């Protein structure tokens, strides 16, 4: 059973537009501006996201292995670091025009598990409950088997000791589950969504590795 990697980032335009309208209606507070219109189109891949058309600057390269099993991956803006299995495939999807977002994805060789982190920052502060609404919309749009609300069921929502918020969720139709951690940085303008997800049929094969990766997560 393959898990659900992030769908192509072209649909992030819809996320920002919908979240902006919803939050303005509820709170009247300013929202992060939309991702620039008309990003390059791309075809969906079954296991990994296909990166957008490359900008003039090359995306970060996969780090060298620190040992035979794991390597330490550090976010390009030093927002966090994690230990990742050395044989997992790395991809980055990013905003080639305005640099509002980038997404780092690590996929197991058989596609049974995925680690993914979204970083978004257009310079506008998230206020009130906008962070949670944005995270839920990302889950419903990109991680559901249908691409819309109704498939993802959040069974637990917990504030962690480091201040991040953990969502435990399952895709009813897709046969996979996940944990997503959301937090804000840099005066609440930088949004991070760190997610691990796995196929329910291979949970026992991956859960210890995924828990180790989660435990290795560190930030400045």
Secondary structure, 3 states (H helix, E strand, C coil): CCCCCCCCHHHHHHHHHHHHHHHHHHHCCCCCCCCCCCCCCCCCCCCCCCCCCCCCCCCCCCCCCCCCCEEEEECCCCCCEEEEECCCEEEEEECCCCCCEEEEEEECCCCCEEEEEEEECCCCCCCCCHHHHHHHHHHHHHHCCCCCCCCEEEEEEEECCCCCEEEEEEECCCCEEEEEEEEEECCCCEEEEEEEEEEHHHHHHHHHHHHHHHHHCECC
